[in-house]
Amino acid sequence: MTIFSDTAPILVTCPRGLPEYLQAELAALGFPDGEILDAGVQVRGTLADCMRLNLMVRTGHRVLFELKRFRAFDADELYREAAAVPWENYLAPDGYFRVDAAIRDTTVNDSRFAGLRVKDAVADRFVERFGKRPDSGPETHGTCLFLYWKENRATLYLDTTGDPLPRRGYRKRPHKAPMQETLAAACILAAGWPELAAQGGHFVAPMCGAGTLAIEAALMAVNGAPGLLRDNFAFMHVNGFDPDAWDALITKAEDAETPEIKGRIIATDHDPEAVEAARDNARLAGVGDFIEFAVCDFRETDIPEGPGIVMLNPEYGHRLGDIRELETVYRGIGDFFKKQCGGKTGYIFTGNSQLAKQVGLRTKSRRIFWNAKIECRLLEYELYAGTRKKGRE
């Protein structure tokens, strides 16, 4: 047995608003007892499970494998507890490691200092036992450790992810104010796209920007693992990592992909540079052949017959755009929904409730998400065909 077969709590972190979608994802991946916590969803498993989670999870940010839970009232006690962890089981004396820390209501006010005390504990343990220590720094090309310290309770984890999971590897051209990949995935899951895609439904993303919504929708439609493009995860730098086991996971994920989709995925934007960036990003993601791109005003977007989702992420005035101009845009979206999207389900992701009122349609649901520190809503509109189009607030 290796440490990759040891069982411990695994915390998959995610932003506010995403835990219920992450919990459902984890259940579908074979972890039905996920517990929602402040920072994400906790399950039990092995480091080998962490490898698979890093490859498959769409809405999580980091996969943290718990090493030790303890009480620490000050930095000295934190150091002593950290120094007692058998770090030599996880990294080599000639290796490299980094430490990240999140603290809350502790006797230490700076998370960087808390991380430094853990780093000192690791280094001193190696010097004491081997006469040398691993290098350390901010890079993620080595073993990654994570400290969570709240009040007098602390937990040390192996961060098996390294660079956060939203960095899929396909968005080389971000364009303006792009939507984070995990947030886009959660919105698409909230809309029920995987089930609709399996039935031959369509996904339309006007105002596509860098193409994140369309790309994430295409990845789901073909059952593409979101971590396939990455060539570096932190678990690869943990003692006992088996490259053959990782290759087997990659092969299994690739074999599970479907070669075609039943419906259409359409992405448009009025900006030719945005469409060019989105097309390049889709090609890198391996789904370029499944998305139809066009340069046009959102009102001119081709809306296919049959059931489908029309999802827009318009500007909402916090970083881009003039509010008065945006009021006109939001009214235009309402008209577009009424006149051209009958029989579909419309969605608008926005962080501005006042602008949302300009749409002029009754919402079926409002789901809360957070875009960084901005509270946002995913607004759902049931767009009836024929005479049931109307229903103004």
C-alpha positions in Angstrom: 0.0 0.0 0.0 1.1 3.6 -0.6 -0.2 6.9 0.8 -2.4 7.1 -2.3 -4.6 4.4 -0.9 -5.0 5.9 2.5 -8.5 7.2 3.3 -9.2 10.7 4.8 -11.6 13.6 4.5 -11.4 15.4 1.1 -12.6 19.0 0.9 -13.4 20.2 -2.6 -13.6 24.0 -2.4 -15.8 26.3 -4.4 -17.1 29.8 -4.3 -20.4 30.9 -2.7 -23.4 29.8 -4.6 -21.9 26.7 -6.1 -21.9 24.1 -3.3 -25.3 22.5 -4.3 -24.1 22.0 -7.8 -20.7 20.7 -6.6 -22.5 18.3 -4.2 -24.5 16.9 -7.1 -21.4 16.5 -9.2 -19.6 14.6 -6.5 -22.6 12.3 -6.0 -22.6 11.5 -9.7 -18.9 10.7 -9.5 -19.5 8.2 -6.7 -19.4 10.3 -3.6 -23.1 10.4 -2.5 -22.5 11.6 1.1 -20.9 15.0 0.4 -21.4 17.4 3.3 -21.7 21.1 2.4 -19.4 23.2 4.5 -18.5 26.9 4.4 -15.7 26.5 1.9 -17.1 23.7 -0.3 -18.2 20.1 0.0 -16.4 17.4 2.0 -16.3 13.7 1.1 -14.1 10.8 2.1 -11.6 9.1 -0.2 -8.0 8.5 -1.1 -5.4 10.5 -2.9 -6.2 8.3 -5.9 -9.7 9.6 -5.7 -8.3 13.1 -5.6 -6.6 12.5 -9.0 -10.0 11.6 -10.5 -11.8 14.5 -8.9 -9.2 16.9 -10.3 -9.8 15.5 -13.7 -13.6 15.4 -13.6 -15.0 18.1 -11.4 -16.5 21.1 -13.2 -17.6 23.4 -10.4 -14.9 23.0 -7.8 -11.7 25.1 -7.3 -9.4 22.9 -5.2 -9.2 19.3 -4.0 -7.7 19.3 -0.5 -6.7 16.0 1.1 -6.8 16.2 4.9 -3.5 15.3 6.8 -4.1 16.5 10.3 -6.6 18.3 12.5 -5.5 20.0 15.7 -5.9 22.9 18.1 -3.5 25.8 17.9 -3.9 28.9 20.1 -0.8 30.7 18.7 1.9 30.6 16.0 4.2 28.5 18.2 1.7 25.8 18.8 0.9 25.9 15.1 4.6 25.3 14.4 4.9 22.4 16.9 1.8 20.6 15.5 2.9 21.1 11.9 6.4 19.8 12.7 4.9 16.6 14.0 3.4 15.7 10.6 5.6 13.0 8.8 6.2 15.3 5.8 8.9 12.9 4.5 6.0 10.6 3.5 4.7 13.2 1.1 7.6 15.0 -0.4 11.3 14.4 -1.0 14.2 16.2 0.7 15.3 17.4 -2.7 11.8 18.4 -3.8 9.9 21.7 -3.8 6.8 22.8 -1.9 4.6 25.8 -1.4 2.2 26.6 1.5 -1.0 28.6 1.2 -3.1 29.6 4.3 -6.5 30.9 5.1 -7.1 32.2 8.6 -10.0 33.6 10.5 -10.3 34.9 14.0 -6.9 33.7 15.2 -4.1 35.2 17.3 -2.2 35.7 14.1 -3.5 38.5 11.8 -1.5 37.7 8.6 -2.2 34.5 6.7 1.3 34.8 5.1 2.9 34.6 8.5 0.8 31.5 9.4 1.9 29.9 6.1 5.5 30.8 6.9 5.3 29.0 10.3 4.1 25.9 8.5 6.9 26.2 5.9 9.4 26.6 8.7 8.1 23.5 10.5 8.4 21.4 7.3 11.9 22.6 6.5 13.1 22.1 10.1 11.8 18.6 10.2 13.7 17.7 7.0 16.9 19.3 8.2 16.7 17.4 11.5 16.1 14.1 9.8 18.0 14.4 6.6 20.4 17.3 7.0 18.8 19.1 4.1 15.4 20.5 3.2 13.2 20.9 0.1 13.2 24.2 -1.7 10.0 26.3 -1.2 8.4 29.2 -2.8 5.2 30.4 -4.7 5.3 28.1 -7.7 2.9 25.2 -8.2 5.3 22.8 -9.9 5.9 21.0 -6.6 4.0 19.7 -3.6 1.3 22.1 -2.4 0.2 22.4 1.2 -2.8 24.2 2.6 -3.5 25.5 6.1 -7.0 26.4 7.3 -7.0 28.0 10.7 -10.2 29.3 12.4 -10.1 30.5 16.0 -8.2 27.7 17.8 -8.9 24.9 15.3 -6.5 24.2 12.4 -6.4 21.7 9.6 -3.5 20.9 7.3 -4.1 19.6 3.8 -2.3 18.4 0.8 -3.6 20.7 -2.0 -3.7 18.1 -4.8 -4.7 20.7 -7.4 -2.1 23.5 -7.5 -3.3 26.0 -10.0 -7.1 26.3 -9.4 -9.4 24.1 -11.4 -11.1 26.9 -13.3 -7.8 27.2 -15.2 -8.8 24.5 -17.6 -6.1 25.4 -20.1 -8.2 26.4 -23.0 -8.8 30.1 -22.4 -5.6 31.5 -23.9 -7.5 34.5 -25.2 -9.7 35.8 -22.4 -11.0 38.9 -24.2 -13.0 41.4 -22.0 -14.3 40.5 -18.5 -14.6 36.8 -19.1 -16.8 34.5 -17.0 -14.9 32.1 -14.8 -15.2 28.5 -16.1 -16.5 27.0 -12.8 -19.2 29.7 -12.6 -20.2 29.2 -16.2 -20.4 25.4 -15.6 -22.6 25.9 -12.5 -25.0 28.2 -14.5 -25.2 25.6 -17.2 -25.9 22.8 -14.8 -28.5 25.0 -13.0 -30.3 25.3 -16.4 -30.4 21.5 -16.8 -28.4 21.4 -19.9 -26.8 17.9 -19.6 -30.3 16.3 -19.6 -31.5 18.6 -22.5 -28.4 17.9 -24.5 -29.0 14.2 -24.2 -32.5 14.7 -25.7 -31.2 16.7 -28.6 -31.9 20.2 -27.3 -30.0 23.3 -28.3 -27.7 25.7 -26.5 -27.5 29.3 -27.7 -25.0 31.9 -26.3 -25.4 35.3 -27.8 -22.9 37.9 -26.5 -20.5 35.0 -26.2 -17.4 37.0 -25.4 -14.5 34.6 -25.0 -16.9 31.7 -25.5 -16.8 30.3 -21.9 -20.5 29.4 -21.7 -20.6 27.7 -25.1 -17.4 25.9 -24.5 -18.5 24.6 -21.1 -21.8 23.6 -22.6 -20.0 21.7 -25.4 -17.8 19.9 -22.9 -20.8 18.7 -21.0 -22.6 17.7 -24.2 -19.7 15.4 -25.3 -19.0 14.3 -21.7 -15.5 15.9 -21.9 -13.5 15.8 -18.7 -12.6 19.5 -17.8 -9.1 18.6 -16.6 -7.9 16.8 -19.7 -5.9 19.8 -21.1 -3.8 20.3 -18.0 -0.4 18.9 -17.8 0.3 19.8 -14.2 -1.6 19.0 -11.0 0.0 19.2 -7.5 -0.7 15.5 -6.8 1.9 14.7 -9.5 4.6 15.9 -7.1 3.5 13.8 -4.0 5.6 10.8 -3.1 4.0 7.6 -4.5 2.4 9.3 -7.5 1.9 6.6 -10.2 2.0 8.1 -13.7 0.5 4.9 -15.2 -2.5 5.2 -12.9 -3.0 8.8 -14.1 -2.6 7.7 -17.7 -5.3 5.1 -17.1 -7.7 7.7 -15.8 -7.0 9.9 -18.8 -7.7 7.0 -21.2 -10.9 6.1 -19.4 -12.1 9.8 -19.6 -11.2 10.0 -23.3 -13.0 6.8 -24.0 -16.2 8.1 -22.3 -16.4 11.1 -24.6 -19.2 11.0 -27.3 -18.1 11.7 -30.9 -21.1 13.9 -31.7 -23.9 15.9 -30.2 -27.6 15.6 -31.1 -28.5 19.3 -31.0 -26.8 22.6 -31.9 -24.6 24.9 -29.9 -24.4 28.4 -31.2 -22.3 31.3 -30.0 -22.4 34.8 -31.4 -21.0 38.2 -30.6 -21.0 41.6 -32.4 -17.3 41.9 -31.9 -15.2 40.0 -34.4 -12.2 39.9 -32.0 -14.4 38.2 -29.4 -15.6 35.6 -31.9 -12.1 34.9 -33.1 -10.9 34.5 -29.5 -13.9 32.2 -28.7 -13.2 30.1 -31.7 -9.6 29.7 -30.8 -10.5 28.8 -27.2 -13.0 26.2 -28.4 -10.4 24.7 -30.7 -8.0 24.4 -27.7 -10.7 22.8 -25.6 -11.3 20.2 -28.3 -14.9 21.3 -29.0 -14.4 23.6 -31.9 -16.2 21.3 -34.3 -19.3 21.3 -32.0 -19.9 25.0 -31.8 -21.3 27.3 -34.6 -19.8 30.8 -34.3 -21.1 33.9 -36.0 -20.3 37.6 -35.8 -23.6 39.4 -35.4 -25.8 41.5 -33.1 -27.5 39.3 -30.5 -30.8 40.0 -32.1 -29.6 38.4 -35.3 -28.6 35.1 -33.6 -30.0 32.0 -35.3 -32.4 30.3 -33.0 -33.0 26.7 -34.0 -36.4 25.0 -33.9 -37.1 22.7 -30.9 -36.4 22.8 -27.2 -33.3 24.7 -26.1 -31.6 27.1 -23.8 -30.7 30.7 -24.7 -28.2 32.1 -22.1 -26.7 35.5 -22.1 -24.1 37.1 -19.8 -24.5 40.8 -20.7 -22.4 43.6 -19.1 -23.9 44.8 -15.8 -22.1 48.1 -15.2 -19.6 47.1 -12.5 -16.6 47.0 -14.8 -17.8 47.7 -18.3 -20.5 49.7 -20.1 -22.5 52.8 -19.4 -25.7 52.2 -17.4 -28.0 54.1 -19.7 -26.7 52.2 -22.7 -27.0 49.0 -20.9 -30.7 49.7 -20.0 -31.3 49.8 -23.8 -29.4 46.5 -24.1 -31.5 44.8 -21.4 -34.7 46.0 -23.0 -33.5 44.6 -26.3 -32.8 41.2 -24.7 -36.5 41.2 -23.5 -37.7 41.9 -27.0 -35.3 39.3 -28.4 -36.7 36.7 -26.0 -40.3 37.5 -26.8 -40.1 37.8 -30.5 -37.4 35.2 -31.4 -37.1 32.6 -28.6 -40.6 31.3 -28.2 -40.6 27.7 -26.9 -37.1 28.1 -25.4 -35.9 28.8 -21.9 -34.1 32.0 -21.5 -31.4 32.9 -19.0 -29.6 36.1 -18.1 -26.7 36.2 -15.7 -26.4 39.6 -14.2 -25.1 41.4 -11.2 -27.4 44.4 -11.5 -31.0 44.0 -10.4 -32.0 47.4 -11.7 -30.9 46.6 -15.2 -32.6 43.2 -15.0 -35.9 45.0 -14.5 -35.5 46.5 -18.0 -36.0 43.0 -19.5 -39.7 43.4 -18.9 -40.5 39.7 -18.5 -41.6 37.7 -15.5 -38.9 35.4 -14.2 -39.6 31.8 -13.5 -36.6 31.5 -11.1 -33.8 33.5 -9.6 -30.6 31.7 -8.5 -28.0 33.5 -6.5 -24.3 33.2 -7.6 -21.3 35.2 -6.7 -18.9 36.6 -9.3 -15.9 37.4 -7.1 -17.4 39.7 -4.5 -20.4 40.7 -6.7 -23.7 39.1 -5.8 -25.3 38.0 -9.1 -28.5 36.3 -10.3 -29.1 33.7 -12.9 -32.6 34.8 -14.1 -34.7 32.1 -15.8 -37.5 33.0 -18.2 -40.0 30.5 -19.6 -40.5 31.8 -23.2 -43.9 30.5 -24.4 -44.6 30.2 -28.1 -47.6 31.8 -29.6 -50.0 33.9 -27.5 -48.3 33.0 -24.2 -45.3 35.1 -24.8 -46.5 38.0 -22.8 -46.3 38.3 -19.0 -44.7 41.6 -18.0 -43.9 42.4 -14.4 
